[in-house]
Amino acid sequence: MGDPKFPRRSYDTPSHPWQGERIKEEHILCKEYGLKNKRELWKAKTILSNYRKQSRDLQARLRTGEQQAKIESTNLLRHCARAGLLPMEGATLDDVLGLHTESLLNRRLQTIVFKKGLATSPNQARQLIFHGHVSVEGRKVTIPGFLVERGQEELISYNPASPYANELHPLRVDAPKVMEARARRLAREARHKRENDVRGGGGRGGRGGGRGKVGFQHKATRVVEKVKEVADVVAEPDIAVDEPKGE
């Protein structure tokens, strides 16, 4: 039978495990796109890294006038255009170097299902895909990280064999209301965050509902100043008031 095959890891891990800015950025992306873990994010970064590496190599080979490099450059640009990462016409190898992580994350089936309104959140879109309720070109797809090619966005819909295909399903009936409520909640949270930033406070946090550190310090300073003012007034000696003399 031969030796068993050991699949290689399909992603590259960060060079340093503890980098505050990178960890914060990865946390924001995972929450925004509903990723299960950071491995899915690292896979997207690895794919783009391979594209950029191939673009740099081709640019170096094109300077020497190699004919094979021209063919490979055309194939790379056509592949990126078919994947929806670049426009069909007018793209260059420099555009490949300008691709960022969000460019590939926006092509994931999970993201497109959410943006098409088939789900009310990225996490719900992931659940629908895993349970086989979503189809692409009439074929059931259960992989949230499936990369949707150009032209397939309009062919994404509910699986005909799924109960969600019924327009009277409660999810489809309440989906617009849920999306509207979610938009209002996000706008309200953004407004509260701006107000807290202007005041310098951290808002409420945790179950206790305590204020932020900066806001608490500001309030404590005002209380101390008020106590000092009261103490100074109490400590002042009584001032004798002369009674008016009679006529």
Secondary structure, DSSP 8 states (H G I E B T S, - for coil): ---------SS---SSS--HHHHHHHHHHHHHHT-SSHHHHHHHHHHHHHHHHHHHHHHHHHTTT-HHHHHHHHHHHHHHHHTTSS-SSS--HHHHHT--HHHHHTTBHHHHHHHTTSSSSHHHHHHHHHTT-EEETTEE---TT-B--TT-GGGEEE-TTSGGGSTTSHHHHHHHHHHHHHHHHHHHHHHHHHHHHHHT----BTTTTB--HHHHHHHHHHHHHHHHHHHHHHHS-----------
